[in-house]
Amino acid sequence: MSPANLEILAYEPTPLGVLCLRRRELLSSPGTIVTEVTLDHEFLMSSFLTDSERALSRVAVEMHGRDGLDVLVGGLGLGYTAHAALASSSVAAVEVVEFLPSVIAWMEDGLVPLSAELNAEPRFSVTRADVYARLLGPASRPHDLILIDVDHSPDDPLGSTSGDFYTEAGLTAAKEHLASDGVLGVWSYAESSPFADALRTSFDEVRVEEVTAWNPLIDEEQTDWLFFARD
């Protein structure tokens, strides 16, 4: 760790902006090391609080309720959504679709905390592609769970690649990629009434859940939002 308790692991331009992977020791908690990602110097994600990313998988698996699940995850990030899905014995396979090759390289090269576990997991695979383009296109095979953890929120996307996904038309197209009893789950850092309304128009059952945790780094509670839908 550097004298400033910060180590830059990767720093490179991407189609979405300058992406930085860093590791640092929390000054407020000596000995606690966190891995963080910034995009254009703005905070994007961290290994410090991962409750909501894990809950996205856990709740979707519980909602489905069957074994042998084929799971598609949109967005690799630091791997916590995929890792939580693989923690369930009900899951047979997890395919992650990641847009940025650098993020895939971080995992393959062992730069993030879950690298060793995910790289050794035979049920885990990563595809370099745009998950939104895939879901808005023709379906190749049905998935039991589709979990999206890419954008800040439906109303605050990282780039233009999300297209019409968050609209009624986009959700109708995405639903073609779900098995008949499949579950769609979407992570968001904020509530989105327009997206919830679009889900209710497109699916028979919609659940919106808040995941709240105390964040000692900002000395206040932090709430993320999970949207689930199925027919």
Backbone torsions as a table, in degrees:
resi	resn	phi	psi	omega
1	MET	NA	139.9	-177.0
2	SER	-71.6	166.8	177.8
3	PRO	-56.2	-27.7	179.9
4	ALA	-90.4	13.3	179.7
5	ASN	60.9	29.9	-178.9
6	LEU	-138.5	129.5	178.1
7	GLU	-123.1	123.1	176.6
8	ILE	-86.0	117.4	-178.1
9	LEU	-91.7	-32.1	179.2
10	ALA	-158.5	145.1	-178.8
11	TYR	-153.3	112.6	-175.3
12	GLU	-157.8	151.7	176.2
13	PRO	-74.0	146.5	176.6
14	THR	-138.0	170.9	176.5
15	PRO	-60.9	-19.4	-180.0
16	LEU	-95.4	-11.4	-176.7
17	GLY	136.5	-175.3	179.9
18	VAL	-78.0	120.6	-176.4
19	LEU	-104.4	132.6	-178.6
20	CYS	-129.0	130.3	172.8
21	LEU	-108.8	125.1	-176.8
22	ARG	-136.9	157.7	177.4
23	ARG	-129.1	135.5	-179.7
24	ARG	-147.3	158.6	173.6
25	GLU	-95.0	131.7	-179.5
26	LEU	-71.4	121.8	179.9
27	LEU	-64.1	-29.4	-179.7
28	SER	-80.0	-10.6	-179.1
29	SER	-145.8	77.2	-177.5
30	PRO	-52.3	133.8	-178.5
31	GLY	96.9	-14.9	178.1
32	THR	-90.9	115.9	-178.0
33	ILE	-105.5	129.8	179.0
34	VAL	-123.2	149.8	174.1
35	THR	-107.4	133.1	-174.3
36	GLU	-133.0	154.9	176.2
37	VAL	-124.7	133.5	173.1
38	THR	-120.9	151.6	176.6
39	LEU	-126.5	120.4	-174.2
40	ASP	51.3	41.3	175.0
41	HIS	69.9	11.1	175.1
42	GLU	-107.6	139.5	-177.1
43	PHE	-59.3	135.0	-179.6
44	LEU	-118.3	-50.0	-179.4
45	MET	-159.2	164.6	-175.8
46	SER	-150.1	155.0	174.0
47	SER	-85.3	0.7	-174.7
48	PHE	-76.1	-50.1	178.1
49	LEU	-120.2	113.6	-176.0
50	THR	-128.1	16.4	-176.5
51	ASP	-57.9	-45.5	-174.5
52	SER	-71.7	-37.2	177.6
53	GLU	-62.7	-41.1	178.5
54	ARG	-69.7	-39.0	-179.5
55	ALA	-64.4	-31.4	177.7
56	LEU	-55.0	-44.9	178.4
57	SER	-74.1	-47.1	-174.6
58	ARG	-59.0	-48.3	-177.5
59	VAL	-65.7	-41.2	-179.5
60	ALA	-63.2	-40.9	177.8
61	VAL	-63.6	-43.4	179.0
62	GLU	-64.8	-39.1	178.7
63	MET	-63.0	-40.1	-178.7
64	HIS	-68.3	-52.3	171.9
65	GLY	80.8	8.1	179.6
66	ARG	-120.8	173.9	-178.9
67	ASP	-100.5	172.6	176.9
68	GLY	67.9	34.0	-172.2
69	LEU	-73.6	134.7	172.4
70	ASP	-98.6	116.2	-172.1
71	VAL	-114.3	130.8	172.0
72	LEU	-110.2	125.3	178.9
73	VAL	-114.0	125.0	174.5
74	GLY	-92.6	111.8	-179.4
75	GLY	101.6	117.3	178.9
76	LEU	-82.6	-45.0	-178.1
77	GLY	55.1	-132.8	176.0
78	LEU	-94.6	5.3	170.7
79	GLY	92.4	4.4	-172.2
80	TYR	-72.4	-34.0	178.0
81	THR	-66.9	-46.9	178.1
82	ALA	-63.3	-42.6	-178.9
83	HIS	-61.3	-41.2	179.7
84	ALA	-67.2	-37.4	176.3
85	ALA	-63.2	-43.5	-179.1
86	LEU	-68.9	-17.3	177.1
87	ALA	-69.3	-16.7	-179.8
88	SER	-91.4	132.3	176.9
89	SER	-70.6	-10.7	177.9
90	SER	-78.5	-11.4	-175.7
91	VAL	-96.1	124.4	-179.6
92	ALA	-93.0	-31.7	-177.3
93	ALA	-157.2	142.4	175.1
94	VAL	-126.6	118.0	172.8
95	GLU	-108.4	124.0	176.2
96	VAL	-100.7	131.7	174.8
97	VAL	-106.6	116.1	-176.0
98	GLU	-122.2	132.1	-176.0
99	PHE	-78.1	-34.0	-172.7
100	LEU	-100.2	117.9	179.6
101	PRO	-61.1	-29.7	179.8
102	SER	-63.6	-37.1	179.2
103	VAL	-66.3	-38.9	176.1
104	ILE	-63.5	-42.3	-180.0
105	ALA	-62.3	-38.5	177.9
106	TRP	-55.7	-45.6	-178.7
107	MET	-67.0	-46.9	-178.0
108	GLU	-65.1	-31.8	-176.3
109	ASP	-90.5	2.1	175.7
110	GLY	77.8	26.2	-176.4
111	LEU	-88.2	-12.9	-178.1
112	VAL	-115.2	157.0	-170.7
113	PRO	-56.5	-33.0	-175.9
114	LEU	-95.3	7.8	-175.6
115	SER	-53.7	-52.7	-174.3
116	ALA	-59.9	-44.3	-178.1
117	GLU	-67.1	-44.4	-177.8
118	LEU	-71.1	-40.3	179.7
119	ASN	-65.0	-26.3	-179.4
120	ALA	-91.0	-3.1	-174.0
121	GLU	-89.1	114.7	-178.0
122	PRO	-68.0	-18.8	179.0
123	ARG	-84.1	-2.4	-172.2
124	PHE	-105.8	136.0	174.6
125	SER	-146.9	156.1	179.7
126	VAL	-126.5	134.0	176.4
127	THR	-116.6	130.3	176.3
128	ARG	-82.6	106.7	-178.1
129	ALA	-169.2	173.1	174.7
130	ASP	-94.4	111.1	-175.3
131	VAL	-63.3	-32.8	-179.6
132	TYR	-68.4	-42.6	176.8
133	ALA	-61.4	-37.7	178.9
134	ARG	-64.6	-46.0	-176.3
135	LEU	-73.5	-24.6	178.1
136	LEU	-87.5	-6.9	179.1
137	GLY	-99.2	-173.9	-179.4
138	PRO	-65.9	144.2	-178.5
139	ALA	-81.2	132.2	177.7
140	SER	-92.0	-35.6	176.8
141	ARG	-157.3	151.6	-179.2
142	PRO	-80.3	144.9	175.8
143	HIS	-113.2	145.4	177.9
144	ASP	-75.8	-36.5	177.7
145	LEU	-131.5	136.2	169.3
146	ILE	-123.0	117.6	-175.0
147	LEU	-119.4	121.2	-176.5
148	ILE	-111.1	117.8	176.7
149	ASP	-136.1	74.2	-174.9
150	VAL	-120.7	-58.3	-173.9
151	ASP	-86.8	165.1	172.0
152	HIS	-59.3	-45.5	178.8
153	SER	-164.5	167.5	175.6
154	PRO	-57.9	-28.3	-179.5
155	ASP	-95.3	-1.1	-177.3
156	ASP	-141.2	70.1	-177.9
157	PRO	-73.3	156.9	178.8
158	LEU	-72.4	-32.2	-179.2
159	GLY	-154.2	-161.2	-176.8
160	SER	-94.1	0.5	-173.2
161	THR	-72.9	-17.7	-178.8
162	SER	-68.0	-22.1	175.2
163	GLY	52.4	-127.4	-176.6
164	ASP	-96.5	12.3	-173.2
165	PHE	-53.8	-42.8	-173.7
166	TYR	-80.8	4.7	179.0
167	THR	-98.4	169.0	178.3
168	GLU	-58.9	-42.8	179.9
169	ALA	-64.3	-41.7	179.4
170	GLY	-65.8	-41.7	179.3
171	LEU	-66.5	-35.6	176.6
172	THR	-63.2	-40.6	177.0
173	ALA	-67.4	-43.4	-179.8
174	ALA	-63.3	-33.3	-178.3
175	LYS	-62.7	-23.9	177.8
176	GLU	-65.7	-18.8	179.3
177	HIS	-88.8	-4.8	178.6
178	LEU	-94.2	143.4	169.1
179	ALA	-64.8	165.9	-173.4
180	SER	-58.3	-29.2	179.0
181	ASP	-110.8	22.8	-174.7
182	GLY	-76.3	164.0	-177.6
183	VAL	-124.1	131.9	172.2
184	LEU	-101.2	132.8	175.9
185	GLY	-129.0	138.5	-178.6
186	VAL	-133.5	130.5	177.9
187	TRP	-91.2	146.0	177.1
188	SER	-152.9	146.1	176.0
189	TYR	-85.1	-4.5	-177.7
190	ALA	-145.1	158.6	174.3
191	GLU	-68.6	148.1	178.5
192	SER	-142.6	96.4	179.4
193	SER	-63.7	-40.9	178.0
194	PRO	-59.7	-40.1	179.0
195	PHE	-68.5	-42.2	177.5
196	ALA	-59.9	-40.2	178.6
197	ASP	-65.2	-40.6	178.5
198	ALA	-64.3	-38.1	176.6
199	LEU	-63.4	-43.2	-178.3
200	ARG	-66.6	-28.2	176.3
201	THR	-74.5	-31.8	-172.4
202	SER	-94.6	-23.8	-175.1
203	PHE	-127.0	158.2	-180.0
204	ASP	-76.6	-36.3	-176.2
205	GLU	-127.3	130.9	178.9
206	VAL	-131.9	133.5	174.5
207	ARG	-123.6	133.5	175.7
208	VAL	-120.1	120.2	-175.8
209	GLU	-122.3	140.7	174.9
210	GLU	-98.5	137.9	174.6
211	VAL	-119.3	110.6	-175.5
212	THR	-113.1	132.8	178.0
213	ALA	-140.3	150.5	176.6
214	TRP	-78.0	126.7	178.4
215	ASN	-107.7	102.5	-177.6
216	PRO	-68.1	-16.7	-179.9
217	LEU	-70.4	-29.2	177.5
218	ILE	-114.6	1.0	176.1
219	ASP	58.7	43.0	176.3
220	GLU	-162.3	166.8	177.9
221	GLU	-72.2	148.2	178.8
222	GLN	-125.6	128.9	-177.8
223	THR	-119.3	128.4	171.8
224	ASP	-112.5	162.8	-174.1
225	TRP	-123.0	135.8	177.8
226	LEU	-119.4	131.5	179.4
227	PHE	-113.8	127.3	178.7
228	PHE	-126.2	144.6	-179.0
229	ALA	-149.9	147.4	174.4
230	ARG	-161.4	164.1	175.3
231	ASP	-96.7	NA	NA
